[in-house]
Amino acid sequence: MFSNEISKENPSGAGTSYRFGDFALCPRDRLLTRTGELMPMPPKAFDALLCLVRNAEHLVSKKELMDTLWPATHVCEANLTNTIASLRKILGPEAIRTVSKHGYRFALPVQGVPGIAPDVYERFVRAKELTVQRSLDSMARARELYWFCLAEDPTFAPAWAWLGRCSWFLAKFSGNAPADLPLADAAFRRAFLIDPDLACAHQFYTHMEADTGQARRALTRLRQRIDTHPSEPESYAGLVQVLRFCGLLEESMEAHRRATSLDPTAVTSVAHTLFLSGDYAATIETYSGRTGYYLDAAAWAGLGEKSRAIELLRERLARTPLSEPIGGLMGSLLAVLEQRINDAVALMDKERDADDPEVQVYLARHCSFIGASDAAIRMLRRAAKSGFVCAPRTLQSDPWLAAVRGHPDFHSLLGEADRLVTEARALFCDPS
């Protein structure tokens, strides 16, 4: 019934309201309706609800809410508490959740965005669900849905950002980088052009920056963004990756904790940080529930469960064609575990110039494990030059890097890693 009323008022089909449960919130007309019936609201309550809904499922700090409702005016916190209480009377007690000592989170699923046609938004939501699955098939299907959304509405900035995320993933894993990488870059540029402040665009663009040697640039951007958006889980999720690339493992894990405290559904790459920290059991637990490629198999191998790792790698390599770097990484680990040393060396030699610096670090571990310490040292140095600094903690304690620690150049490698990590930590603490 409500959607029919919207269609009559808006012949173009574009939504005029945020929709959640039986409610519709129309920012333009400052109206809240429930099954089409107007719900009277004080102006401050409406402004608070709009702020919460725009950040649905994310924490909104008390400071942000108070700055929104009472800019340049000092009021006591009880005013905000009373405003939230009045909203709960209208929406229900579970609609807005309190995050103790921090702020509030709007908990009802939001099913529409003003200016976006309902059918376009539904397609967008389905595409996001497919993207999170992380399989090559689901990513390809999601990308097609994003294109449909953008064909209907080229100004839909989040669809451009998610298209960039999809295209970057397919470029990295499917072996179609010549076509997908330029598309990812163009999609991110379009998203930023439409909405320079779009949180998901800042998060997803980080993947591309880090993988193409720009981890420090991403670190500076995200650190500065957190100064102005301290309650934004996307920025912390992006930091998990770039801090790991800079060799800051503890800081990477803390960024994950901050991201998930702000949004319990936040997905980060902390499994890779845990792996480099040597916590293989936690790596497997964190990595589970998504389409697997390399990491959990490598973690099982780290735990000494060679048969389990071999089984996973064989199944995945036979399941679907992968890009050369990812296929080579997985294939070389399988060859190492099956003690096919010549095959392992051939695969690693083929991938020694891989562009992905994180892949270089994982390949270095394989080389070291079979005693090829010269090659391992070269790969670790190449990774550092390409923007991935293997943390001193990993260099000193990873059992698979034991041969590296016996190499004559190990101490110079460790010293260089220490220097780069110190510089990155200083940059992180003072991005100016």
C-alpha positions, 0 to 999 in steps of 0.5 A: 500500500505504502509503495503504491502511494509513493509511486503516485506521488513520484511517477519517476519511481524514485524513492522519497523516503528511508523505509524501515519496518512499517515506517517511512522517513521523508527528509525532504518533507520532514515527515515520519509515517507509519503504514501511511499515517502521519506520526507527529514528531518534535523537530529535534527528535526528527533530526536525531532519527534522521542522523541515526537512520542515515548511519543505520547499523553503525554507531553514532556517537553522543557527540555527533548527535549533540553537535547535530541537534544543538550546534554551537550550544551547550546542553546537558546530556539528559536532553539527548537521553530524553530525545532517544527515549521519545523516539523509542516510544514511537519506533519500539524499544529495540529500534535504537540500541545504546552502546554504553558510554559511546552512543547509539545504533539504529537497529532496524533494517533500512530498505530504501534510500531517498532518491533511489527507486525501490526496485533499484535499491532492492537489486543493490542490496542483493548485489551486496549480499553476493559480494560478501560471499567472495566467490568468483561466481557471486562477484561476477553476478554482483557486478552485473547487478551493480551495472543494472543499478547504475544504468537506472541511476548513474548518480548512485554513488554507493553502487559505483563504490561497490562496483569498484570493490567487485572489479578489484576482487575479480582483477585480483582473483579471476585473472582478468586484470587488464579489463577489471583493474581500469574498471575498478579505478574508474568506478572509485573515481566516479563514486568520489566525484559524486560523493567525496565523503562516501565511507564505503568508497574510502574503505574499498579504495584502500584495497586497491591502494595497498595492493598497488604499493600505496599503503602509506598514502592510504594510511595517511588518508584513513588516519586523517579521516578518522580525525573527522569521522571517529565513529566510522567503522569503514575507516577502521576496517580499511586500516586493518589492511594498511597497518598490516602492510606497514608491519604494524600488526598490533595496531592492525588488530586494534583497528579490527577491534574498533571496527567491530565495536562500532559495527558488529557486522563489519568485515575486515582482513584481520585473518591475514594479520592473525596469520602473520602474528602466528595465531593460526587457530584464530586465523582459521576461525576468523577466515571461516564462513566465507569462500576460501582460497589460500589463507586457511589452508596455509594456517592448517599447514602452520598447525602441522595439519598437512593433510587438511591443507592439501585437501583444501588446496586440491579441491579449490584449485580444481573448482575454478580457474584463478588468476596466475598470482593466486593460483600460483600461490596456492599451487606452490603451497600444495607442491611444497606440502606434497614435497614436489620441490621442483614443481614448487620452485617452478611455480614460485619462479613464475610468480616471483615478479607478481605485483601483489606485495602480500603474495610476495611475502607468502611466497617468501615463506614457501621459499624459506620452508624448502631452504631457498633462503636467497629467493626468500630474502629477495621476495621479502625485499621486493615486497617491502619496496612494493609497500608490504613490510613483513613485520619484525615480529613475523621475521623473528618468529615465523617457523616457516622463515627459519631458513631466512633467519640463518641467511647472512643478509637477515640482520640487514633485512630485519634492520630495514624492516624495523626502520620502515615500521618505525616510520609508519608508526610515526606517520600513523600517530601524526599524519600531518 
